[in-house]
Amino acid sequence: MKKIFLILTTFFMLQTINALELNSKYVYVYNDTLDKVMYEMNANEEVKVASMTKIMTAIIVIEKNPNLEKVITIKDEDLRDMYEYTTTGFQVGHEVTIRELLYGILLRSGSDAVNAAVRVTTDTEDEFIDLMNQKVKELNLKNTYFSNAVGKDKDNYSSVHDIAKIMEYCLKNQIFKEIISTPMHYIDRLDIQINGPLYKKDINYNLDLSIIKGSKSGYTSLAKHSLVSYGEKDGITYIVVTDYADNYKELLTDNSKIYEYFFNNYGYKKFKTSFNIKIENSKQEKYTVHINTNLYLKNDYDESLINYKYKGKDKITYLNKKGSKLGSVSIYYDNELISNIDVKLLEDIEYETKAYTIPIVGVVIFILLLLFVIKKRLKKKKIKIKYNKVKIVKKKIKEEKIENVEKFIKEENSYQKKIEILKNTIDINLFFDILKSVSNVDKQILEKDLIDRCFQNINFENIEDLKDLYTRLKLYKNEMSKKTINYYNKLFKYCIENYIDKK
């Protein structure tokens, strides 16, 4: 089954969300399970995203450090530029693991943890920033650029849409998801408690934040308050990004309203239907397709507005085997596509013999004939292809040169002329081309004569001459008689024993 695509009209969503009276200026609500944007407001405008930047920082640290249990020592340089920025509480000389730095980055938004993590991940800070912006390109984000890993406002911007896409990518990493979903992490040996952005905020602000499983907040005086989070319930995951709220309580109130609205007003609804597809050449006349699925709809949906369309094979034949795809069913709600389901043949069909015997035999014969033709053509080209790959040693041989052998063989009517060439040439290629047109001569004698002539013209001081002759003759092995093959094998064996080995 393909992913279900939830479609709601923009007008209806705007009316609903506006009724919630949100405080944030920029909002993006994304159903990660269904790959569907549920609501957006100013989603693609460039904004300062403050410490929401750190979700990108964290994923780069995770991907570039295979050993998160590696222990590093906090240095003076890690505590620089801390003014107006949150810290984890690390001190110079503290020995911490890279994993503990990640808790500091994602939960406490600690700039000290960011500086230390960047230092141990790349040789320079600029190199780390390059990695962040490379990831931006990989995710095809159009409104994002990072100038630092902390979230400082200068030349550092994104959009709520792009932050949601980064969060979607990060949540696929189980280490990231585990850390950002931790409410509080305590480092006992350092007596440091690292609280997450929502730790006890439900009590402080009297809000139900239980649906939110993980989040990363951000704040600067220019960017104001922002939050990227994810929530899960009944098998559905939402990613919500809200930005530019005047205070933290308003920010969390917006998120609480958004999650509560979508989880309380939408859910899976059972949908069942069936239809038949005709079966050709079988005692079984039809195949029944059963559609039994869940559709993600608003709770007060109108069942009469659900309809479906089947697109695929209008009949099943012997070519359709069990497990093969027949087509697909598109399900609509109020004429909007909300689901697309593959239809497959789930059983074996028994066909009448005549339905498939003749076509199969025909196909087999066709394939055999095709293979025979291909084999014949390959065989004809085999010698020529091999010969072209052989290094030809240039020799000055006094013999009659024929520029176009094929034309000569076709046009030369003098049988005696052909025999004369066969008895005198040591051009192997020419010899065998002409030999094909001589049918009344003892080919075995001519072949042996050719081999003798070749050996008489070899410089045995040059081993390469002998090797070249062997290679060239070998190309015509299939065209020689068996006795001839044995003859030249014995000659080569004699030459190897008496010339090459001794030399």
Rosetta blueprint (number, residue, H / E / L):
1 M L
2 K L
3 K L
4 I L
5 F L
6 L L
7 I L
8 L L
9 T L
10 T H
11 F H
12 F H
13 M H
14 L H
15 Q H
16 T H
17 I H
18 N H
19 A H
20 L L
21 E L
22 L L
23 N L
24 S L
25 K L
26 Y E
27 V E
28 Y E
29 V E
30 Y E
31 N E
32 D L
33 T L
34 L L
35 D L
36 K E
37 V E
38 M E
39 Y E
40 E E
41 M E
42 N L
43 A L
44 N L
45 E L
46 E L
47 V E
48 K L
49 V L
50 A H
51 S H
52 M H
53 T H
54 K H
55 I H
56 M H
57 T H
58 A H
59 I H
60 I H
61 V H
62 I H
63 E H
64 K H
65 N L
66 P L
67 N L
68 L L
69 E L
70 K L
71 V E
72 I E
73 T E
74 I L
75 K L
76 D H
77 E H
78 D H
79 L H
80 R L
81 D L
82 M L
83 Y L
84 E L
85 Y L
86 T L
87 T L
88 T L
89 G L
90 F L
91 Q L
92 V L
93 G L
94 H L
95 E E
96 V E
97 T E
98 I H
99 R H
100 E H
101 L H
102 L H
103 Y H
104 G H
105 I H
106 L H
107 L L
108 R L
109 S L
110 G L
111 S H
112 D H
113 A H
114 V H
115 N H
116 A H
117 A H
118 V H
119 R H
120 V H
121 T H
122 T L
123 D L
124 T L
125 E H
126 D H
127 E H
128 F H
129 I H
130 D H
131 L H
132 M H
133 N H
134 Q H
135 K H
136 V H
137 K H
138 E H
139 L L
140 N L
141 L L
142 K L
143 N L
144 T L
145 Y E
146 F L
147 S L
148 N L
149 A L
150 V L
151 G L
152 K L
153 D L
154 K L
155 D L
156 N L
157 Y E
158 S E
159 S L
160 V H
161 H H
162 D H
163 I H
164 A H
165 K H
166 I H
167 M H
168 E H
169 Y H
170 C H
171 L H
172 K L
173 N L
174 Q H
175 I H
176 F H
177 K H
178 E H
179 I H
180 I H
181 S L
182 T L
183 P L
184 M E
185 H E
186 Y E
187 I E
188 D H
189 R H
190 L H
191 D L
192 I E
193 Q E
194 I E
195 N E
196 G L
197 P L
198 L L
199 Y L
200 K L
201 K H
202 D H
203 I H
204 N H
205 Y H
206 N L
207 L L
208 D L
209 L L
210 S L
211 I L
212 I E
213 K E
214 G E
215 S E
216 K E
217 S E
218 G E
219 Y E
220 T E
221 S L
222 L L
223 A L
224 K E
225 H E
226 S E
227 L E
228 V E
229 S E
230 Y E
231 G E
232 E E
233 K E
234 D L
235 G L
236 I E
237 T E
238 Y E
239 I E
240 V E
241 V E
242 T E
243 D E
244 Y E
245 A E
246 D L
247 N L
248 Y H
249 K H
250 E H
251 L H
252 L H
253 T H
254 D H
255 N H
256 S H
257 K H
258 I H
259 Y H
260 E H
261 Y H
262 F H
263 F H
264 N H
265 N H
266 Y E
267 G E
268 Y E
269 K E
270 K E
271 F E
272 K E
273 T E
274 S E
275 F E
276 N E
277 I E
278 K E
279 I E
280 E L
281 N L
282 S E
283 K L
284 Q L
285 E L
286 K E
287 Y E
288 T E
289 V E
290 H E
291 I E
292 N E
293 T E
294 N E
295 L E
296 Y E
297 L E
298 K E
299 N L
300 D L
301 Y L
302 D L
303 E H
304 S H
305 L H
306 I E
307 N E
308 Y E
309 K E
310 Y E
311 K E
312 G E
313 K L
314 D L
315 K E
316 I E
317 T L
318 Y L
319 L L
320 N L
321 K L
322 K L
323 G L
324 S L
325 K E
326 L E
327 G E
328 S E
329 V E
330 S E
331 I E
332 Y E
333 Y E
334 D L
335 N L
336 E E
337 L E
338 I E
339 S E
340 N E
341 I E
342 D E
343 V E
344 K E
345 L L
346 L L
347 E L
348 D L
349 I L
350 E L
351 Y E
352 E L
353 T H
354 K H
355 A H
356 Y H
357 T H
358 I H
359 P H
360 I H
361 V H
362 G H
363 V H
364 V H
365 I H
366 F H
367 I H
368 L H
369 L H
370 L H
371 L H
372 F H
373 V H
374 I H
375 K H
376 K H
377 R H
378 L H
379 K H
380 K H
381 K H
382 K H
383 I H
384 K H
385 I H
386 K H
387 Y H
388 N H
389 K H
390 V L
391 K L
392 I L
393 V L
394 K L
395 K L
396 K L
397 I L
398 K L
399 E L
400 E L
401 K L
402 I L
403 E L
404 N L
405 V H
406 E H
407 K H
408 F H
409 I H
410 K H
411 E H
412 E L
413 N L
414 S L
415 Y H
416 Q H
417 K H
418 K H
419 I H
420 E H
421 I H
422 L H
423 K H
424 N H
425 T L
426 I L
427 D L
428 I H
429 N H
430 L H
431 F H
432 F H
433 D H
434 I H
435 L H
436 K L
437 S L
438 V L
439 S L
440 N L
441 V L
442 D L
443 K H
444 Q H
445 I H
446 L H
447 E H
448 K H
449 D H
450 L H
451 I H
452 D H
453 R H
454 C H
455 F H
456 Q H
457 N L
458 I L
459 N L
460 F L
461 E L
462 N L
463 I H
464 E H
465 D H
466 L H
467 K H
468 D H
469 L H
470 Y H
471 T H
472 R H
473 L H
474 K H
475 L L
476 Y L
477 K H
478 N H
479 E H
480 M L
481 S L
482 K H
483 K H
484 T H
485 I H
486 N H
487 Y H
488 Y H
489 N H
490 K H
491 L H
492 F H
493 K H
494 Y H
495 C H
496 I H
497 E H
498 N H
499 Y H
500 I H
501 D L
502 K L
503 K L
